[in-house]
Amino acid sequence: AQQGRVREKVYGKQKIYFADQEQLPAASDAELHGLDGQIAERSGQLQALQQSCRQMEAELKDLNSSMTTPEIAREIEALRKDCASYTEKLERIKSATNHVSPEEKEKVCREQQLYRREWRRRKRMATELLDAILEGYPKSKKQFFEEVGIETDEDHGAVLPAT
């Protein structure tokens, strides 16, 4: 700074040193125009390289997220094993001799309808009988059921099957 090659500026307690540009030769308009051309050329190169870099990074990301050849081979083998086991299971089901015939199924359905109808009929008869008794009973329905020892379907969570 004392020799004049570096200049000094003081901002409060801080000092800033920078090169003295007055000692540098002044550039002509032609040189400035040439430098501007170089800057534009280099900026274009930079953009092209950045675009290329982004494309390569995207390609790398795609390649890293995809499966490798050994992984695909293992996946194919696992799928083939699954397919074979499902095929075997299907064959066992097809060859089973314990299928229910349509006649047996129809017989079971008829029996279920009969029992369901009988359940409804008996429940209705019991309800009508208990309602008739409760007309003259001084206490509540719940107290009567406790005294007599009646357990309802609802107490046990039994639900009448749908049709």
DSSP file (Angstrom, degrees, kcal/mol; ACC not computed):
  #  RESIDUE AA STRUCTURE BP1 BP2  ACC     N-H-->O    O-->H-N    N-H-->O    O-->H-N    TCO  KAPPA ALPHA  PHI   PSI    X-CA   Y-CA   Z-CA
    1    1 A A              0   0    0      0, 0.0     3,-0.4     0, 0.0     7,-0.1   0.000 360.0 360.0 360.0 -36.7    0.0    0.0    0.0
    2    2 A Q        +     0   0    0      1,-0.2     5,-0.0     2,-0.1     0, 0.0   0.826 360.0  52.0 -71.4 -30.0    2.9    2.4    0.7
    3    3 A Q  S    S-     0   0    0      3,-0.0    -1,-0.2     1,-0.0     0, 0.0   0.634 114.6-118.6 -79.9 -14.2    4.5    1.5   -2.6
    4    4 A G  S    S+     0   0    0     -3,-0.4    19,-0.1     2,-0.3    -2,-0.1   0.481  86.7 107.8  93.6   3.4    1.2    2.3   -4.4
    5    5 A R  S    S+     0   0    0      1,-0.2    15,-2.1    14,-0.1     2,-0.4   0.781  82.3  39.3 -82.6 -27.0    0.5   -1.1   -5.9
    6    6 A V  E    S-A   19   0A   0     13,-0.2    -2,-0.3    15,-0.0     2,-0.3  -0.968  78.8-144.4-122.9 136.6   -2.3   -1.9   -3.6
    7    7 A R  E     -A   18   0A   0     11,-3.4    11,-2.0    -2,-0.4     2,-0.4  -0.694   9.8-148.9-101.0 156.7   -4.9    0.6   -2.4
    8    8 A E  E     -A   17   0A   0     -2,-0.3     2,-0.4     9,-0.2     9,-0.2  -0.978  10.3-172.3-128.7 134.8   -6.4    0.8    1.0
    9    9 A K  E     -A   16   0A   0      7,-2.7     7,-3.3    -2,-0.4     2,-0.5  -0.988  13.5-147.6-125.6 140.1   -9.9    1.9    2.1
   10   10 A V  E     -A   15   0A   0     -2,-0.4     2,-0.5     5,-0.2     5,-0.2  -0.921  14.2-178.8-111.9 124.1  -10.9    2.3    5.7
   11   11 A Y  E >   -A   14   0A   0      3,-3.1     3,-2.4    -2,-0.5     2,-0.4  -0.887  66.1 -63.9-119.7  96.7  -14.5    1.6    6.7
   12   12 A G  T 3  S-     0   0    0     -2,-0.5     0, 0.0     1,-0.3     0, 0.0  -0.482 120.8 -12.6  62.5-118.5  -14.7    2.3   10.5
   13   13 A K  T 3  S+     0   0    0     -2,-0.4     2,-0.3    -3,-0.1    -1,-0.3   0.508 123.7  88.2 -89.7  -5.9  -12.5   -0.3   12.1
   14   14 A Q  E <   -A   11   0A   0     -3,-2.4    -3,-3.1     2,-0.0     2,-0.4  -0.704  58.6-159.3 -99.5 146.5  -12.2   -2.3    8.9
   15   15 A K  E     -A   10   0A   0     -2,-0.3     2,-0.4    -5,-0.2    -5,-0.2  -0.981   3.5-160.0-122.7 135.8   -9.6   -1.9    6.2
   16   16 A I  E     -A    9   0A   0     -7,-3.3    -7,-2.7    -2,-0.4     2,-0.4  -0.961   4.5-161.6-118.3 131.4  -10.1   -3.2    2.6
   17   17 A Y  E     +A    8   0A   0     -2,-0.4     2,-0.3    -9,-0.2    -9,-0.2  -0.917  17.5 161.8-112.7 137.0   -7.1   -3.7    0.3
   18   18 A F  E     -A    7   0A   0    -11,-2.0   -11,-3.4    -2,-0.4     2,-0.1  -0.975  44.2 -84.2-149.6 160.9   -7.4   -4.0   -3.5
   19   19 A A  E     -A    6   0A   0     -2,-0.3     2,-0.9   -13,-0.2   -13,-0.2  -0.370  43.9-115.4 -68.4 142.0   -5.2   -3.8   -6.6
   20   20 A D    >   -     0   0    0    -15,-2.1     3,-0.9     1,-0.2     4,-0.2  -0.696  28.4-169.5 -79.3 109.5   -4.7   -0.3   -7.9
   21   21 A Q  G >  S+     0   0    0     -2,-0.9     3,-0.7     1,-0.2    -1,-0.2   0.602  75.1  75.7 -80.6 -11.3   -6.3   -0.4  -11.3
   22   22 A E  G 3  S+     0   0    0      1,-0.2    -1,-0.2    -3,-0.0     4,-0.1   0.776  92.1  55.2 -70.3 -23.9   -5.0    2.9  -12.4
   23   23 A Q  G <  S+     0   0    0     -3,-0.9    -1,-0.2   -19,-0.1    -2,-0.2   0.638  90.8  91.6 -82.6 -14.1   -1.6    1.3  -12.9
   24   24 A L  S <  S-     0   0    0     -3,-0.7     2,-0.1    -4,-0.2    -3,-0.0  -0.525  89.9-102.7 -79.5 147.9   -3.0   -1.3  -15.3
   25   25 A P        -     0   0    0      0, 0.0     2,-0.2     0, 0.0    -1,-0.1  -0.445  37.9-112.1 -70.1 145.4   -3.0   -0.5  -19.0
   26   26 A A        -     0   0    0     -2,-0.1     2,-0.3    -4,-0.1    -4,-0.0  -0.572  29.4-126.2 -77.9 137.8   -6.4    0.6  -20.4
   27   27 A A        -     0   0    0     -2,-0.2     2,-0.1     1,-0.1    -1,-0.1  -0.620  21.1-125.0 -86.4 143.9   -8.0   -1.8  -22.8
   28   28 A S     >  -     0   0    0     -2,-0.3     4,-2.5     1,-0.1     5,-0.2  -0.322  26.7-104.9 -80.6 168.7   -9.1   -0.6  -26.2
   29   29 A D  H  > S+     0   0    0      1,-0.2     4,-2.7     2,-0.2     5,-0.2   0.868 121.8  54.0 -62.4 -36.2  -12.6   -1.0  -27.6
   30   30 A A  H  > S+     0   0    0      2,-0.2     4,-2.4     1,-0.2    -1,-0.2   0.916 109.4  47.1 -65.2 -42.8  -11.5   -3.8  -29.9
   31   31 A E  H  > S+     0   0    0      2,-0.2     4,-2.6     1,-0.2    -2,-0.2   0.919 113.2  48.9 -64.8 -42.1  -10.0   -5.7  -26.9
   32   32 A L  H  X S+     0   0    0     -4,-2.5     4,-2.6     2,-0.2    -2,-0.2   0.910 111.7  49.0 -63.3 -41.8  -13.2   -5.2  -24.9
   33   33 A H  H  X S+     0   0    0     -4,-2.7     4,-2.0     2,-0.2    -1,-0.2   0.904 111.7  49.4 -64.3 -40.4  -15.3   -6.4  -27.8
   34   34 A G  H  X S+     0   0    0     -4,-2.4     4,-2.2     2,-0.2    -2,-0.2   0.899 111.4  48.9 -63.8 -41.6  -13.0   -9.4  -28.2
   35   35 A L  H  X S+     0   0    0     -4,-2.6     4,-2.7     2,-0.2    -2,-0.2   0.891 109.1  52.7 -66.0 -39.2  -13.3  -10.2  -24.5
   36   36 A D  H  X S+     0   0    0     -4,-2.6     4,-2.5     2,-0.2    -1,-0.2   0.902 109.2  50.4 -61.9 -39.8  -17.1   -9.9  -24.7
   37   37 A G  H  X S+     0   0    0     -4,-2.0     4,-2.5     2,-0.2    -2,-0.2   0.911 110.8  48.3 -62.5 -43.2  -17.1  -12.4  -27.5
   38   38 A Q  H  X S+     0   0    0     -4,-2.2     4,-2.9     2,-0.2     5,-0.2   0.897 111.0  51.2 -64.0 -40.1  -15.0  -14.8  -25.5
   39   39 A I  H  X S+     0   0    0     -4,-2.7     4,-2.6     2,-0.2    -2,-0.2   0.933 111.7  46.7 -62.3 -45.9  -17.3  -14.4  -22.5
   40   40 A A  H  X S+     0   0    0     -4,-2.5     4,-2.2     2,-0.2    -2,-0.2   0.913 113.8  48.7 -62.9 -42.1  -20.3  -15.1  -24.7
   41   41 A E  H  X S+     0   0    0     -4,-2.5     4,-2.2     1,-0.2    -2,-0.2   0.929 113.6  45.6 -62.9 -46.1  -18.6  -18.1  -26.2
   42   42 A R  H  X S+     0   0    0     -4,-2.9     4,-2.8     2,-0.2    -1,-0.2   0.869 110.4  54.4 -67.1 -36.1  -17.6  -19.5  -22.9
   43   43 A S  H  X S+     0   0    0     -4,-2.6     4,-2.5    -5,-0.2    -1,-0.2   0.915 108.9  49.0 -62.8 -41.9  -21.1  -18.8  -21.4
   44   44 A G  H  X S+     0   0    0     -4,-2.2     4,-2.3     2,-0.2    -2,-0.2   0.911 111.7  48.5 -62.1 -43.1  -22.5  -20.9  -24.3
   45   45 A Q  H  X S+     0   0    0     -4,-2.2     4,-2.7     2,-0.2    -2,-0.2   0.913 110.8  51.7 -62.3 -42.2  -20.0  -23.7  -23.6
   46   46 A L  H  X S+     0   0    0     -4,-2.8     4,-2.7     1,-0.2    -2,-0.2   0.927 110.3  47.7 -61.1 -45.8  -20.9  -23.6  -19.9
   47   47 A Q  H  X S+     0   0    0     -4,-2.5     4,-2.6     2,-0.2    -1,-0.2   0.908 112.1  50.0 -62.7 -41.5  -24.6  -23.8  -20.6
   48   48 A A  H  X S+     0   0    0     -4,-2.3     4,-2.4     1,-0.2    -1,-0.2   0.918 112.8  46.6 -62.9 -43.1  -24.0  -26.8  -23.0
   49   49 A L  H  X S+     0   0    0     -4,-2.7     4,-2.5     2,-0.2    -2,-0.2   0.893 112.0  50.5 -66.2 -39.3  -21.9  -28.5  -20.4
   50   50 A Q  H  X S+     0   0    0     -4,-2.7     4,-2.5     2,-0.2    -2,-0.2   0.914 111.3  48.6 -65.2 -41.7  -24.4  -27.9  -17.7
   51   51 A Q  H  X S+     0   0    0     -4,-2.6     4,-2.3     2,-0.2    -2,-0.2   0.927 112.5  48.4 -62.4 -44.7  -27.2  -29.3  -19.9
   52   52 A S  H  X S+     0   0    0     -4,-2.4     4,-2.4     1,-0.2    -2,-0.2   0.899 110.9  51.2 -61.3 -40.9  -25.1  -32.3  -20.7
   53   53 A C  H  X S+     0   0    0     -4,-2.5     4,-2.5     2,-0.2    -2,-0.2   0.911 109.3  50.0 -63.9 -42.9  -24.4  -32.8  -17.0
   54   54 A R  H  X S+     0   0    0     -4,-2.5     4,-2.4     2,-0.2    -2,-0.2   0.906 111.1  49.5 -63.1 -41.1  -28.1  -32.6  -16.1
   55   55 A Q  H  X S+     0   0    0     -4,-2.3     4,-2.4     2,-0.2    -2,-0.2   0.915 112.2  47.5 -63.4 -42.4  -28.9  -35.2  -18.8
   56   56 A M  H  X S+     0   0    0     -4,-2.4     4,-2.6     2,-0.2    -2,-0.2   0.891 111.1  50.9 -66.9 -38.8  -26.2  -37.5  -17.5
   57   57 A E  H  X S+     0   0    0     -4,-2.5     4,-2.5     2,-0.2    -1,-0.2   0.907 110.7  49.2 -65.0 -40.4  -27.3  -37.1  -13.9
   58   58 A A  H  X S+     0   0    0     -4,-2.4     4,-2.3     2,-0.2    -2,-0.2   0.913 112.4  48.1 -63.6 -42.0  -30.9  -37.9  -14.9
   59   59 A E  H  X S+     0   0    0     -4,-2.4     4,-2.6     2,-0.2    -2,-0.2   0.902 111.6  50.2 -64.4 -41.0  -29.7  -41.0  -16.8
   60   60 A L  H  X S+     0   0    0     -4,-2.6     4,-2.7     2,-0.2    -2,-0.2   0.904 109.6  50.9 -63.1 -41.1  -27.6  -42.1  -13.8
   61   61 A K  H  X S+     0   0    0     -4,-2.5     4,-1.9     2,-0.2    -2,-0.2   0.917 111.2  48.3 -63.1 -42.6  -30.6  -41.6  -11.5
   62   62 A D  H  X S+     0   0    0     -4,-2.3     4,-1.2     1,-0.2    -2,-0.2   0.921 113.0  47.6 -62.3 -43.9  -32.7  -43.8  -13.8
   63   63 A L  H  < S+     0   0    0     -4,-2.6    -2,-0.2     1,-0.2    -1,-0.2   0.885 111.5  50.3 -66.5 -37.8  -30.0  -46.5  -14.0
   64   64 A N  H  < S+     0   0    0     -4,-2.7    -1,-0.2     1,-0.2    -2,-0.2   0.836 111.6  48.6 -68.8 -31.6  -29.5  -46.5  -10.2
   65   65 A S  H  < S+     0   0    0     -4,-1.9    -1,-0.2    -5,-0.2    -2,-0.2   0.689  99.0  83.1 -83.5 -16.8  -33.2  -46.9   -9.6
   66   66 A S  S  < S-     0   0    0     -4,-1.2     2,-0.2    -3,-0.2    -3,-0.0  -0.433  89.3 -97.6 -84.7 163.0  -33.6  -49.7  -12.1
   67   67 A M        -     0   0    0     -2,-0.1     2,-0.1     1,-0.1    -1,-0.1  -0.467  33.8-123.6 -79.9 148.3  -32.9  -53.3  -11.3
   68   68 A T     >  -     0   0    0     -2,-0.2     4,-2.6     1,-0.1     5,-0.2  -0.398  30.6-101.6 -83.0 167.8  -29.6  -54.9  -12.2
   69   69 A T  H  > S+     0   0    0      1,-0.2     4,-2.4     2,-0.2     5,-0.2   0.912 122.5  48.2 -59.8 -45.6  -29.4  -58.1  -14.3
   70   70 A P  H  > S+     0   0    0      0, 0.0     4,-2.3     0, 0.0    -1,-0.2   0.894 111.8  50.9 -63.5 -35.8  -28.8  -60.4  -11.3
   71   71 A E  H  > S+     0   0    0      2,-0.2     4,-2.5     1,-0.2    -2,-0.2   0.918 110.7  48.2 -65.7 -41.4  -31.7  -58.8   -9.4
   72   72 A I  H  X S+     0   0    0     -4,-2.6     4,-2.8     2,-0.2     5,-0.2   0.907 110.0  52.7 -64.1 -40.7  -34.0  -59.3  -12.4
   73   73 A A  H  X S+     0   0    0     -4,-2.4     4,-2.3     1,-0.2    -2,-0.2   0.917 110.8  47.2 -61.1 -42.7  -32.9  -62.9  -12.7
   74   74 A R  H  X S+     0   0    0     -4,-2.3     4,-2.5     2,-0.2    -2,-0.2   0.912 112.2  50.2 -64.3 -41.5  -33.7  -63.5   -9.0
   75   75 A E  H  X S+     0   0    0     -4,-2.5     4,-2.4     2,-0.2    -2,-0.2   0.910 110.6  49.1 -63.4 -42.7  -37.1  -61.8   -9.5
   76   76 A I  H  X S+     0   0    0     -4,-2.8     4,-2.4     2,-0.2    -1,-0.2   0.913 111.4  49.9 -62.7 -42.6  -37.9  -63.9  -12.5
   77   77 A E  H  X S+     0   0    0     -4,-2.3     4,-2.2     1,-0.2    -2,-0.2   0.910 110.6  49.4 -63.7 -42.0  -36.9  -67.1  -10.6
   78   78 A A  H  X S+     0   0    0     -4,-2.5     4,-2.4     1,-0.2    -1,-0.2   0.905 111.7  49.0 -64.0 -41.0  -39.1  -66.1   -7.7
   79   79 A L  H  X S+     0   0    0     -4,-2.4     4,-2.6     1,-0.2    -2,-0.2   0.880 109.4  52.1 -66.9 -37.0  -42.1  -65.4  -10.0
   80   80 A R  H  X S+     0   0    0     -4,-2.4     4,-2.5     2,-0.2    -1,-0.2   0.907 109.6  49.5 -64.4 -40.5  -41.6  -68.8  -11.7
   81   81 A K  H  X S+     0   0    0     -4,-2.2     4,-2.6     2,-0.2    -2,-0.2   0.927 111.9  48.4 -63.3 -44.1  -41.6  -70.5   -8.3
   82   82 A D  H  X S+     0   0    0     -4,-2.4     4,-2.6     1,-0.2     5,-0.2   0.927 111.5  49.9 -60.1 -44.6  -44.8  -68.7   -7.4
   83   83 A C  H  X S+     0   0    0     -4,-2.6     4,-2.5     1,-0.2    -1,-0.2   0.913 111.1  49.3 -60.9 -43.4  -46.4  -69.6  -10.7
   84   84 A A  H  X S+     0   0    0     -4,-2.5     4,-2.5     1,-0.2    -1,-0.2   0.911 111.4  48.6 -64.0 -42.1  -45.4  -73.3  -10.2
   85   85 A S  H  X S+     0   0    0     -4,-2.6     4,-2.3     2,-0.2    -1,-0.2   0.896 112.7  48.0 -66.7 -38.3  -46.9  -73.4   -6.7
   86   86 A Y  H  X S+     0   0    0     -4,-2.6     4,-2.5     2,-0.2    -2,-0.2   0.892 111.1  50.8 -68.3 -37.8  -50.1  -71.7   -7.9
   87   87 A T  H  X S+     0   0    0     -4,-2.5     4,-2.3    -5,-0.2    -2,-0.2   0.922 111.4  48.3 -63.3 -43.2  -50.4  -74.2  -10.8
   88   88 A E  H  X S+     0   0    0     -4,-2.5     4,-2.3     2,-0.2    -2,-0.2   0.908 111.4  49.9 -62.6 -42.4  -49.9  -77.1   -8.4
   89   89 A K  H  X S+     0   0    0     -4,-2.3     4,-2.2     1,-0.2    -1,-0.2   0.905 110.2  50.7 -63.6 -41.5  -52.5  -75.7   -6.0
   90   90 A L  H  X S+     0   0    0     -4,-2.5     4,-2.6     1,-0.2    -2,-0.2   0.907 109.8  50.1 -62.7 -42.1  -54.9  -75.3   -8.9
   91   91 A E  H  X S+     0   0    0     -4,-2.3     4,-2.4     1,-0.2    -2,-0.2   0.901 109.7  51.0 -63.4 -40.9  -54.3  -78.9  -10.0
   92   92 A R  H  X S+     0   0    0     -4,-2.3     4,-0.6     2,-0.2    -1,-0.2   0.909 111.7  47.4 -63.3 -40.5  -54.9  -80.2   -6.5
   93   93 A I  H >< S+     0   0    0     -4,-2.2     3,-0.7     1,-0.2    -2,-0.2   0.921 113.5  47.7 -67.0 -42.2  -58.2  -78.2   -6.3
   94   94 A K  H 3< S+     0   0    0     -4,-2.6    -2,-0.2     1,-0.2    -1,-0.2   0.870 115.1  45.1 -65.7 -36.1  -59.3  -79.5   -9.7
   95   95 A S  H 3< S+     0   0    0     -4,-2.4    -1,-0.2    -5,-0.2    -2,-0.2   0.472  84.3 121.7 -89.2  -0.5  -58.5  -83.1   -8.9
   96   96 A A    <<  -     0   0    0     -3,-0.7     3,-0.3    -4,-0.6    -3,-0.0  -0.347  48.6-158.9 -64.9 142.0  -60.0  -83.1   -5.4
   97   97 A T  S    S+     0   0    0      1,-0.2    -1,-0.1    -2,-0.0    -4,-0.0   0.433  76.3  80.2-100.3  -1.4  -62.7  -85.7   -5.0
   98   98 A N        +     0   0    0      2,-0.1    -1,-0.2     0, 0.0    -2,-0.1  -0.021  60.4 141.7 -99.2  31.8  -64.5  -84.0   -2.0
   99   99 A H        -     0   0    0     -3,-0.3     2,-0.6     1,-0.1    -2,-0.0  -0.380  55.9-116.1 -68.9 150.5  -66.4  -81.5   -4.1
  100  100 A V        -     0   0    0     -2,-0.1    -1,-0.1     4,-0.0    -2,-0.1  -0.778  29.7-133.2 -88.8 126.6  -69.9  -80.7   -2.9
  101  101 A S     >  -     0   0    0     -2,-0.6     4,-2.4     1,-0.1     5,-0.2  -0.391  19.4-113.8 -75.7 156.9  -72.4  -81.8   -5.6
  102  102 A P  H  > S+     0   0    0      0, 0.0     4,-2.4     0, 0.0     5,-0.2   0.846 117.5  55.1 -59.5 -33.5  -75.2  -79.4   -6.5
  103  103 A E  H  > S+     0   0    0      2,-0.2     4,-2.3     1,-0.2     5,-0.1   0.925 108.8  46.6 -66.1 -43.8  -77.8  -81.8   -5.1
  104  104 A E  H  > S+     0   0    0      2,-0.2     4,-2.5     1,-0.2    -1,-0.2   0.912 112.4  50.7 -64.0 -41.4  -76.0  -81.8   -1.7
  105  105 A K  H  X S+     0   0    0     -4,-2.4     4,-2.3     1,-0.2    -2,-0.2   0.922 110.7  48.5 -62.5 -43.9  -75.7  -78.0   -1.8
  106  106 A E  H  X S+     0   0    0     -4,-2.4     4,-2.4     1,-0.2    -1,-0.2   0.890 110.5  51.8 -63.4 -39.7  -79.4  -77.6   -2.5
  107  107 A K  H  X S+     0   0    0     -4,-2.3     4,-2.3     2,-0.2    -2,-0.2   0.920 110.4  47.9 -62.9 -44.5  -80.3  -80.0    0.3
  108  108 A V  H  X S+     0   0    0     -4,-2.5     4,-2.4     1,-0.2    -2,-0.2   0.896 111.5  50.7 -64.4 -40.3  -78.2  -78.0    2.8
  109  109 A C  H  X S+     0   0    0     -4,-2.3     4,-2.3     2,-0.2    -1,-0.2   0.908 110.0  49.6 -64.4 -41.6  -79.8  -74.8    1.6
  110  110 A R  H  X S+     0   0    0     -4,-2.4     4,-2.4     2,-0.2    -2,-0.2   0.919 111.0  49.6 -62.9 -42.8  -83.3  -76.2    2.0
  111  111 A E  H  X S+     0   0    0     -4,-2.3     4,-2.7     1,-0.2     5,-0.2   0.906 109.8  51.4 -62.8 -40.8  -82.5  -77.4    5.5
  112  112 A Q  H  X S+     0   0    0     -4,-2.4     4,-2.6     1,-0.2    -1,-0.2   0.918 110.1  49.0 -63.2 -41.7  -81.1  -74.0    6.5
  113  113 A Q  H  X S+     0   0    0     -4,-2.3     4,-2.7     2,-0.2    -1,-0.2   0.917 111.3  50.3 -62.3 -41.9  -84.3  -72.3    5.2
  114  114 A L  H  X S+     0   0    0     -4,-2.4     4,-2.4     1,-0.2    -2,-0.2   0.940 113.5  44.2 -61.0 -48.1  -86.4  -74.8    7.2
  115  115 A Y  H  X S+     0   0    0     -4,-2.7     4,-2.4     2,-0.2    -1,-0.2   0.874 113.8  50.5 -67.3 -36.4  -84.4  -74.2   10.4
  116  116 A R  H  X S+     0   0    0     -4,-2.6     4,-2.4    -5,-0.2    -1,-0.2   0.923 111.8  47.6 -66.4 -43.2  -84.4  -70.4    9.9
  117  117 A R  H  X S+     0   0    0     -4,-2.7     4,-2.4    -5,-0.2    -2,-0.2   0.908 113.3  48.4 -63.0 -42.0  -88.2  -70.4    9.4
  118  118 A E  H  X S+     0   0    0     -4,-2.4     4,-2.7    -5,-0.2     5,-0.2   0.894 109.4  52.9 -65.7 -39.9  -88.7  -72.6   12.5
  119  119 A W  H  X S+     0   0    0     -4,-2.4     4,-2.6     2,-0.2     5,-0.2   0.938 111.2  46.6 -59.9 -47.7  -86.4  -70.3   14.5
  120  120 A R  H  X S+     0   0    0     -4,-2.4     4,-2.6     2,-0.2    -2,-0.2   0.929 112.9  49.6 -60.5 -45.6  -88.5  -67.2   13.5
  121  121 A R  H  X S+     0   0    0     -4,-2.4     4,-2.3     1,-0.2    -2,-0.2   0.928 114.2  43.9 -61.4 -46.3  -91.7  -69.0   14.2
  122  122 A R  H  X S+     0   0    0     -4,-2.7     4,-2.6     2,-0.2    -1,-0.2   0.884 113.1  51.1 -68.6 -37.7  -90.6  -70.2   17.7
  123  123 A K  H  X S+     0   0    0     -4,-2.6     4,-2.5    -5,-0.2    -1,-0.2   0.913 111.1  48.9 -65.0 -41.3  -89.1  -66.8   18.6
  124  124 A R  H  X S+     0   0    0     -4,-2.6     4,-2.6    -5,-0.2    -2,-0.2   0.915 112.0  48.8 -63.4 -43.1  -92.4  -65.1   17.5
  125  125 A M  H  X S+     0   0    0     -4,-2.3     4,-2.4     1,-0.2    -2,-0.2   0.923 113.0  47.1 -63.2 -43.6  -94.4  -67.5   19.6
  126  126 A A  H  X S+     0   0    0     -4,-2.6     4,-2.6     1,-0.2    -2,-0.2   0.900 112.5  49.6 -65.6 -39.5  -92.2  -67.0   22.7
  127  127 A T  H  X S+     0   0    0     -4,-2.5     4,-2.5     2,-0.2    -2,-0.2   0.920 111.5  48.3 -65.4 -43.5  -92.3  -63.2   22.3
  128  128 A E  H  X S+     0   0    0     -4,-2.6     4,-2.0     2,-0.2    -2,-0.2   0.913 113.2  48.3 -62.7 -42.2  -96.1  -63.2   22.0
  129  129 A L  H  X S+     0   0    0     -4,-2.4     4,-2.0     2,-0.2    -2,-0.2   0.927 113.3  46.5 -64.0 -45.7  -96.4  -65.5   25.1
  130  130 A L  H  X S+     0   0    0     -4,-2.6     4,-2.6     1,-0.2    -2,-0.2   0.876 110.6  53.0 -66.6 -36.8  -94.0  -63.3   27.1
  131  131 A D  H  X S+     0   0    0     -4,-2.5     4,-0.9     2,-0.2    -1,-0.2   0.889 108.4  50.8 -64.0 -38.1  -95.7  -60.1   26.1
  132  132 A A  H  X S+     0   0    0     -4,-2.0     4,-0.5     1,-0.2     3,-0.4   0.899 112.6  46.2 -65.5 -39.8  -99.1  -61.6   27.2
  133  133 A I  H >< S+     0   0    0     -4,-2.0     3,-0.9     1,-0.2     4,-0.4   0.904 109.5  54.6 -67.6 -40.9  -97.5  -62.5   30.6
  134  134 A L  H 3< S+     0   0    0     -4,-2.6     3,-0.4     1,-0.2    -1,-0.2   0.668  90.0  76.6 -70.7 -16.2  -95.9  -59.1   31.0
  135  135 A E  H 3< S+     0   0    0     -4,-0.9    -1,-0.2    -3,-0.4    -2,-0.2   0.885 108.6  29.4 -60.9 -37.1  -99.2  -57.3   30.5
  136  136 A G  S << S+     0   0    0     -3,-0.9    -1,-0.2    -4,-0.5    -2,-0.2   0.389  97.4 106.8-102.5   2.7 -100.3  -58.1   34.0
  137  137 A Y        -     0   0    0     -4,-0.4     7,-0.0    -3,-0.4     4,-0.0  -0.688  59.6-150.1 -87.6 132.4  -96.8  -58.2   35.5
  138  138 A P  S    S+     0   0    0      0, 0.0    -1,-0.1     0, 0.0     2,-0.1   0.727  73.1  64.2 -77.0 -20.6  -96.0  -55.3   37.8
  139  139 A K  S    S-     0   0    0      1,-0.2    -2,-0.1     2,-0.1     2,-0.0  -0.338  93.9 -80.1 -97.9 179.9  -92.2  -55.2   37.2
  140  140 A S     >  -     0   0    0     -2,-0.1     4,-2.2     1,-0.1    -1,-0.2  -0.254  37.4-110.5 -77.6 166.8  -90.1  -54.5   34.0
  141  141 A K  H  > S+     0   0    0      1,-0.2     4,-2.4     2,-0.2     5,-0.2   0.889 118.4  52.7 -62.6 -41.0  -89.4  -57.0   31.3
  142  142 A K  H  > S+     0   0    0      1,-0.2     4,-2.0     2,-0.2    -1,-0.2   0.917 109.2  48.1 -63.5 -44.4  -85.8  -57.2   32.2
  143  143 A Q  H  > S+     0   0    0      2,-0.2     4,-2.4     1,-0.2    -1,-0.2   0.893 110.9  51.8 -64.5 -39.1  -86.6  -58.0   35.9
  144  144 A F  H  X S+     0   0    0     -4,-2.2     4,-2.5     1,-0.2     5,-0.3   0.929 108.8  50.3 -61.9 -45.4  -89.1  -60.7   34.8
  145  145 A F  H  X>S+     0   0    0     -4,-2.4     5,-2.1     1,-0.2     4,-2.0   0.879 111.7  48.7 -61.6 -37.3  -86.5  -62.3   32.6
  146  146 A E  H  <5S+     0   0    0     -4,-2.0    -1,-0.2     3,-0.2    -2,-0.2   0.916 112.4  47.4 -68.5 -43.1  -84.0  -62.3   35.5
  147  147 A E  H  <5S+     0   0    0     -4,-2.4    -2,-0.2     1,-0.2    -1,-0.2   0.906 119.8  37.8 -65.3 -42.5  -86.5  -63.8   37.9
  148  148 A V  H  <5S-     0   0    0     -4,-2.5    -1,-0.2    -5,-0.2    -2,-0.2   0.770 110.0-121.0 -81.7 -26.6  -87.6  -66.6   35.6
  149  149 A G  T  <5 +     0   0    0     -4,-2.0     2,-0.4    -5,-0.3    -3,-0.2   0.801  49.7 164.3  90.3  33.5  -84.1  -67.2   34.1
  150  150 A I      < -     0   0    0     -5,-2.1     2,-0.5    -6,-0.2    -1,-0.2  -0.710  20.4-162.6 -88.2 131.7  -84.9  -66.4   30.5
  151  151 A E        -     0   0    0     -2,-0.4     2,-0.1     3,-0.0    -5,-0.0  -0.963  10.5-150.5-113.6 127.9  -81.9  -65.8   28.2
  152  152 A T     >  -     0   0    0     -2,-0.5     4,-0.9     1,-0.1     3,-0.2  -0.438  27.3-110.7 -93.6 167.8  -82.6  -64.1   24.9
  153  153 A D  T >4>S+     0   0    0      1,-0.2     5,-2.5     2,-0.2     3,-0.7   0.889 119.4  56.8 -60.3 -39.3  -80.8  -64.5   21.5
  154  154 A E  G >45S+     0   0    0      1,-0.2     3,-0.7     3,-0.2    -1,-0.2   0.835  98.1  60.6 -64.6 -33.3  -79.5  -60.9   22.0
  155  155 A D  G 345S+     0   0    0      1,-0.2    -1,-0.2    -3,-0.2    -2,-0.2   0.842 113.4  37.3 -61.2 -32.3  -77.9  -61.8   25.4
  156  156 A H  G <<5S-     0   0    0     -4,-0.9    -1,-0.2    -3,-0.7    -2,-0.2   0.370 114.7-113.1-102.7   2.9  -75.7  -64.4   23.6
  157  157 A G  T < 5 +     0   0    0     -3,-0.7     2,-0.3    -4,-0.5    -3,-0.2   0.697  60.6 156.7  75.5  18.4  -75.1  -62.3   20.4
  158  158 A A      < -     0   0    0     -5,-2.5     2,-0.4    -6,-0.2    -1,-0.3  -0.631  22.0-166.2 -80.5 133.6  -77.1  -64.7   18.2
  159  159 A V        -     0   0    0     -2,-0.3     3,-0.1    -5,-0.0    -5,-0.0  -0.967  26.1-114.0-123.3 136.6  -78.4  -63.1   15.1
  160  160 A L        -     0   0    0     -2,-0.4   -44,-0.0     1,-0.1    -2,-0.0  -0.526  42.3-114.0 -66.7 124.1  -81.1  -64.6   12.8
  161  161 A P        -     0   0    0      0, 0.0    -1,-0.1     0, 0.0     2,-0.0  -0.227  31.0-107.7 -61.6 149.2  -79.4  -65.4    9.5
  162  162 A A              0   0    0      1,-0.1   -46,-0.0    -3,-0.1    -3,-0.0  -0.311 360.0 360.0 -72.4 161.6  -80.5  -63.4    6.4
  163  163 A T              0   0    0    -47,-0.0    -1,-0.1    -2,-0.0   -50,-0.0   0.470 360.0 360.0 -65.8 360.0  -82.5  -65.1    3.7
